[in-house]
């Protein structure tokens, strides 16, 4: 499910320390919600799309017996924070931000990233309209 963020949304800093287990009672997508909060606060993205692809991988051997339904994500982030940084550096920024969620049992198992600057996103849109 794709849920875009509202640009300018303010996330209280205290929510960043909220663990996925505490959020579980409030949401059916606690990991996605936590990722959205952390990414929004850290990168102030103009575009943030989080797609949960876990259902496509539930039959894989490492996922058998797992109770987590939020393990595989595809994330698109457009942010000025990525300006003058190469893709590997951008990805390291996101991995560092989500380190805890990636290391915990039942946490993020796979993370596909598409990171862009606003200018790169604009050029991409222009190419699509010309095609």
C-alpha positions, 0 to 999 in steps of 0.5 A, a space after each residue: 500500500 502506498 501512502 504519501 506523506 504530507 509535506 511540512 508534517 511535523 513529527 515530535 522527536 519523542 516519537 523517534 524512540 518509539 519501538 515497533 513493539 510499542 507501536 504494534 497496538 496502535 497500528 497494523 503497520 508499525 514498522 512502516 509507520 516507524 520508518 515513515 516517521 524517522 525518514 520524514 524527520 531526518 530527511 524532510 522529503 518532498 516525496 516519500 513512498 513506502 511499499 511493503 513487498 513482504 507478501 511477495 517473499 513470505 514463502 522464502 525459507 528465511 521467512 517461514 515461521 516469522 510472525 512479522 508481516 513487515 520485512 521487505 520494503 521498497 522506499 522512494 525518497 526525494 530530499 534536498 539532503 541528498 544533494 551532492 551525494 552519490 547513491 552509495 552515500 545516500 543509501 548509507 544515510 538511510 541504512 544508518 537511520 534504520 539500523 535498529 529496525 534492520 538488526 532486530 529479530 522480525 525487523 526489516 530483512 530487505 530494503 530497496 531504495 530509490 533516493 533522489 534530489 528534487 532536481 533529479 526528480 524534476 528531470 525524471 518527470 520532464 523525461 516522462 512527459 517528453 516520451 
